[in-house]
Amino acid sequence: MPIFTVSSWKETGTVAQARAWVNSLAKEIFPLVKGKEIIVLPPFTALSAVSKDLKQLNLPIKIGAQDISRFEEGKHTGEISAVMVAEFASYVMLGHSERRSQLGETDEIVAEKVRLAKKYNLTPMVCVSEIPQAEALKKLINDFSDLIAYEPVFAIGTGKPDTPDNANEVAGQIKSIFPQARVLYGGSVDGSNAKEFTQQKNLSGVLVGNRSLDPNFFLEILKNV
């Protein structure tokens, strides 16, 4: 099974900055890809440009979105639907704690988005901060078998990651709920600690936020997972 290495840019980056990030990896990434599934999650506005550049450069990086609408289509001004995202991406992150806390996303909304993602052949990556969120997803979608990212709130952007042992324990609890899911760890991941997480029995990779915005830091993480 590959080690998943995911770069999420959050609400950061113009199209020009996104293209520069992709091009800066062009020569250095190829020796680092063996055994890895590398995924980049740019903002919606850069999905098309990043997708195009990845294809032109033949880079072994998959593209994903940071969210999709809970609505399939229609009169929902400003929303971006799953079918729109599927033109460019193969993955989508859902239920991040920032969306839950800042935008009021509930477990039910996350489940609705998972169903739409699957309908349009997007692989969902559902973020959970605690076991009750995984248990809630189980009640709503019994047979989830894709990606779950364990991201404890205290570790996101703080420089204070969870311990690899505890992350592995939580991942084990998640896998007891969803045996077929692959669990990633996210929260203050960098080049110095990435390997400690990916070596854990129950973890299949890492989700990186701020540290991956600098392509050099992202390359350092790829060297160490």
ABEGO torsion letter per residue (X at the ends): XBBBBBBBAEBBEBAAAAAAAAAAAAAAAAAAABGBBBBBBBBAAAAAAAAAAAAAAGBBBBBBBABBBABABEBBBGBBBAAAAAAABABBBBGBAAAAAAAGBBAAAAAAAAAAAAAAGBBBBBBBABAAAAAAAAAABAABABBBBBBBAAABGAGBBBBAAAAAAAAAAAAAABAABBBBBBGGBBAAAAAAAAABAABAEBBBBAAAABAAAAAAAAAAX
